[in-house]
Amino acid sequence: MVSYEEGLKTVKQGFILLCIVTAVEVLIALLGNGHIIPGFTLPKLIMYPVMIGFSLYKAYYIVYNFMHMAHEMKGMAMSVLMPMLLLVWGVIAFFQEGGAWGARRAQIEKFNAKTVKPAAPKPASTSDNTKQLPVKNS
């Protein structure tokens, strides 16, 4: 059993750690996009994985300490943490699929622009001087 003082100390330490990691993430984002030092940017292949790593660390820390996985049996902890790997894999797979779909869509639009000709305008009807009312679709 953890005393109130020990629990409060753990929460304060976690809060400070998460604030520092978040501040570092924001600093990297601002620095990497040239908002702090004009003209200086970080390569995206460095900036994005570092930020993803910090975010995963924060998620792990929250699950481990504040969801009390540190005090559970190893099997229980793994049954909660392992599905997170499937979630990460799913996000990567959806981004990959979305990128492939976007590339394919651009290729189809380019093909359609070359092969599809615009329809010729219909000639105006002059046989009747009566006006036709528009038909409502229901």
N, C-alpha and C positions, 0 to 999 in steps of 0.2 A: 504494500500500500504506500502510495506517495503522499507526503504531507502537502498541505496547502502551499507552504513556502517553496517547496521544491517544484511543485507544479507551476507556480507563478514564475519562478526563475526559468524553467524550461520554456514557457510561453514567451517570456521576454527575450530570451536568447534566440528563439525561433523567429520572432518578429523582427529582431535586429538583423539576423542573417538573411531573411527573405527580403528585407528592405535594401540591404547592401547588394544582393544579387540582382534585384530589380533595377536599382540605380546603375549598376554596371551594364545591364542590358540596354537601358535607355541611353547611356553614354555611348555605347558601341553603335547603336542605331543612329544617333545624332552625328557622331564622328564619321561613321561609315558612309553616310549620305551627304557629307560636306556641309553640315549646318553649323558646326563649331569652328572648323578651320576651312574657310572658303577655298575651294579648289582641291582639297584633299578628300579622297574617298577610299574606302577599303574595298578590296575585291569581294564580290558577292559570294564567291566560293569559300571565302574565309569567314565573312561576317555571318552568313546564315547558319552554317553548322555550329558556330560558337553560341549564337543566340538560342538555337534549338537545344544545344547541350545544357545551357543554363536553365531553360524552361523545364527540361526533363529532370534536372537536379531538383528544382523547386517542387515539382510534382512528387518525386520520390521522397523528398524530405517531409512534405506534408502528409503523405500516406504513411510513411514510416513512423513519424513522431505523433502527429495529431490524430491519426486514425488508429493508433496503438498497435501497429504491426510489429513494432520492436519487441513487444511483450508476448506475441503469439508464437505458437509452435511453427516450425519451419514449413510444414505442409500447408498450414492455413495461410501463411504469408505468401507462399508461392501460388496458391490457388487464386489469390487476389492480384498479385503482381504480374503473373504470366499472361493473363488476358490483355494487359496493357501492351504487350509486345504485338499481339494481334491487332490491336487498335492502331498502333504506329504503322504496322505493315499495311493495314487497310487504307490509311491516309495516303501513304506513299503510292499504293496501287491506284487509288482514285486520281491522284495528281497525274500519274503516268498515263492513265486512260484518258483523262481530260485533255492532256496535251496532244495525244495521238488523235483524238476526235477533232480537236481544233485544227490540226494540220490537215487532216482528211477533209474537213469541211471547207477549208480554204482551197484545196485542190479541186473539190467538186464545184465550188463557185466559179473558179477560173475556167474549168471545162465548160460549164453551162454558159458563161459569158461568150465563149467562142462559138458554141453550136446552136444556141437558141436565138432565133430571130424575133424581134418584136412583132406583134400582130399588127396587121394593116388596119387603119381606122375604117369604121363602117360608114358607108355613104349615107347622107341625110335623106330621109324619106320625104318626098315632095308630093306624093299622090293624095295626101289627105291634109286638110288644114285644121283638123281637130287636135286638141292637145290631149295627150295621154297622161293620166295621173300615175305617179310612181306606185309600184306594187310593194306592199309591206310584207316582209318575210316574217313568218311566225314560227 
